Amino acid sequence: MRSIVAFYTLLLGMAIVCMMAFKPAGAMSCGDIDLNLSECMWYLAGRDGDPSTACCNGVRHLEKLGVTTRDRRVACDCLRETVKRMHGIRNSLVDSLPSKCSAKLSYVKYLDHCDR
């Protein structure tokens, strides 16, 4: 199972590198969300009791990136799509991630209404 996760993490990383080459300066992208949350997948699937240090570092980095309303809406949309795409992710654990990592990501509470 871990080899599958490692493969998808590598694949995701390669996609992110490609996407970052075309990213306008200062704009948050879905690649940023995927990259920064890649270490959180075991926690979000309920396989780890607490998020890892690497996971929380990524969550806190997203907090720093989401400075504009547009950034936060993009992050919300991307996170919503990631949650839909990844089977086994528990919404309750997604909701708890910011507080577990001592971060403020208000958009996590509103994944069904990212335009707020």
C-alpha positions as a LaTeX table, in Angstrom:
\begin{tabular}{lrrr}
\hline
Residue & $x$ (\AA) & $y$ (\AA) & $z$ (\AA) \\
\hline
Met1 & 0.00 & 0.00 & 0.00 \\
Arg2 & 2.80 & 2.42 & 0.86 \\
Ser3 & 4.42 & 1.77 & $-2.53$ \\
Ile4 & 1.19 & 2.85 & $-4.22$ \\
Val5 & 1.11 & 6.04 & $-2.14$ \\
Ala6 & 4.79 & 6.65 & $-2.95$ \\
Phe7 & 4.11 & 6.17 & $-6.66$ \\
Tyr8 & 1.18 & 8.61 & $-6.64$ \\
Thr9 & 3.19 & 11.11 & $-4.59$ \\
Leu10 & 5.99 & 10.94 & $-7.17$ \\
Leu11 & 3.51 & 11.27 & $-10.02$ \\
Leu12 & 1.85 & 14.20 & $-8.28$ \\
Gly13 & 5.23 & 15.85 & $-7.74$ \\
Met14 & 6.10 & 15.55 & $-11.42$ \\
Ala15 & 2.76 & 17.07 & $-12.41$ \\
Ile16 & 3.30 & 19.92 & $-9.97$ \\
Val17 & 6.72 & 20.72 & $-11.40$ \\
Cys18 & 5.15 & 20.96 & $-14.84$ \\
Met19 & 2.31 & 23.14 & $-13.58$ \\
Met20 & 4.63 & 25.45 & $-11.65$ \\
Ala21 & 6.47 & 26.31 & $-14.86$ \\
Phe22 & 3.32 & 28.05 & $-16.12$ \\
Lys23 & 2.12 & 29.59 & $-12.86$ \\
Pro24 & 1.91 & 33.40 & $-12.68$ \\
Ala25 & 3.95 & 34.89 & $-9.85$ \\
Gly26 & 1.97 & 35.27 & $-6.64$ \\
Ala27 & $-0.98$ & 33.12 & $-7.73$ \\
Met28 & $-1.95$ & 30.01 & $-5.77$ \\
Ser29 & $-2.59$ & 26.89 & $-7.83$ \\
Cys30 & $-4.02$ & 23.42 & $-7.35$ \\
Gly31 & $-0.44$ & 22.21 & $-7.58$ \\
Asp32 & 0.34 & 24.19 & $-4.43$ \\
Ile33 & $-2.54$ & 22.50 & $-2.62$ \\
Asp34 & $-1.58$ & 19.01 & $-3.77$ \\
Leu35 & 2.11 & 19.51 & $-3.02$ \\
Asn36 & 1.57 & 20.94 & 0.44 \\
Leu37 & $-1.01$ & 18.35 & 1.45 \\
Ser38 & 0.68 & 15.29 & $-0.06$ \\
Glu39 & 2.14 & 14.35 & 3.33 \\
Cys40 & $-1.33$ & 14.51 & 4.91 \\
Met41 & $-2.99$ & 11.70 & 2.98 \\
Trp42 & $-2.44$ & 9.00 & 5.63 \\
Tyr43 & $-3.99$ & 11.24 & 8.27 \\
Leu44 & $-6.89$ & 12.33 & 6.03 \\
Ala45 & $-7.69$ & 8.68 & 5.28 \\
Gly46 & $-7.75$ & 7.87 & 8.99 \\
Arg47 & $-4.63$ & 5.71 & 8.92 \\
Asp48 & $-2.58$ & 7.98 & 11.21 \\
Gly49 & $-3.89$ & 9.26 & 14.53 \\
Asp50 & $-2.38$ & 12.72 & 14.07 \\
Pro51 & $-0.99$ & 14.63 & 11.11 \\
Ser52 & 2.76 & 14.27 & 10.66 \\
Thr53 & 5.18 & 17.16 & 11.12 \\
Ala54 & 5.67 & 17.28 & 7.34 \\
Cys55 & 1.91 & 17.45 & 6.86 \\
Cys56 & 1.56 & 20.34 & 9.31 \\
Asn57 & 4.48 & 22.16 & 7.70 \\
Gly58 & 2.60 & 21.97 & 4.39 \\
Val59 & $-0.64$ & 23.17 & 5.99 \\
Arg60 & 1.13 & 26.15 & 7.58 \\
His61 & 2.79 & 26.93 & 4.24 \\
Leu62 & $-0.66$ & 27.05 & 2.61 \\
Glu63 & $-1.73$ & 29.49 & 5.30 \\
Lys64 & 1.11 & 31.80 & 4.22 \\
Leu65 & 0.26 & 31.42 & 0.52 \\
Gly66 & $-3.45$ & 32.18 & 0.90 \\
Val67 & $-3.15$ & 35.93 & 1.35 \\
Thr68 & $-5.79$ & 37.17 & $-1.08$ \\
Thr69 & $-9.46$ & 36.31 & $-1.38$ \\
Arg70 & $-8.75$ & 34.89 & $-4.83$ \\
Asp71 & $-5.99$ & 32.66 & $-3.42$ \\
Arg72 & $-8.30$ & 31.32 & $-0.74$ \\
Arg73 & $-11.08$ & 30.62 & $-3.27$ \\
Val74 & $-8.66$ & 28.81 & $-5.58$ \\
Ala75 & $-7.38$ & 26.81 & $-2.61$ \\
Cys76 & $-10.93$ & 25.94 & $-1.55$ \\
Asp77 & $-11.92$ & 24.83 & $-5.08$ \\
Cys78 & $-8.75$ & 22.75 & $-5.44$ \\
Leu79 & $-9.12$ & 21.15 & $-2.03$ \\
Arg80 & $-12.76$ & 20.31 & $-2.76$ \\
Glu81 & $-11.75$ & 18.61 & $-6.02$ \\
Thr82 & $-8.91$ & 16.73 & $-4.31$ \\
Val83 & $-11.28$ & 15.43 & $-1.64$ \\
Lys84 & $-13.71$ & 14.25 & $-4.35$ \\
Arg85 & $-10.93$ & 12.64 & $-6.39$ \\
Met86 & $-9.17$ & 10.80 & $-3.55$ \\
His87 & $-11.21$ & 7.87 & $-2.26$ \\
Gly88 & $-11.18$ & 7.23 & 1.46 \\
Ile89 & $-10.58$ & 10.78 & 2.65 \\
Arg90 & $-12.75$ & 11.59 & 5.65 \\
Asn91 & $-14.38$ & 15.02 & 5.62 \\
Ser92 & $-14.22$ & 15.24 & 9.41 \\
Leu93 & $-10.44$ & 14.83 & 9.26 \\
Val94 & $-10.17$ & 17.47 & 6.53 \\
Asp95 & $-12.13$ & 19.83 & 8.80 \\
Ser96 & $-9.85$ & 19.10 & 11.76 \\
Leu97 & $-6.56$ & 19.49 & 9.88 \\
Pro98 & $-6.05$ & 23.26 & 10.35 \\
Ser99 & $-6.61$ & 23.14 & 14.11 \\
Lys100 & $-4.47$ & 20.00 & 14.50 \\
Cys101 & $-1.66$ & 21.89 & 12.74 \\
Ser102 & $-2.24$ & 25.24 & 14.50 \\
Ala103 & $-3.09$ & 26.95 & 11.23 \\
Lys104 & $-5.94$ & 29.19 & 10.09 \\
Leu105 & $-7.42$ & 27.93 & 6.84 \\
Ser106 & $-10.97$ & 29.21 & 7.07 \\
Tyr107 & $-11.89$ & 27.95 & 3.59 \\
Val108 & $-11.61$ & 24.34 & 4.76 \\
Lys109 & $-14.94$ & 24.78 & 6.60 \\
Tyr110 & $-16.70$ & 25.92 & 3.43 \\
Leu111 & $-15.70$ & 23.36 & 0.80 \\
Asp112 & $-19.30$ & 23.18 & $-0.42$ \\
His113 & $-19.43$ & 26.99 & $-0.80$ \\
Cys114 & $-16.01$ & 28.22 & $-1.92$ \\
Asp115 & $-17.43$ & 31.56 & $-3.10$ \\
Arg116 & $-17.87$ & 32.75 & 0.52 \\
\hline
\end{tabular}
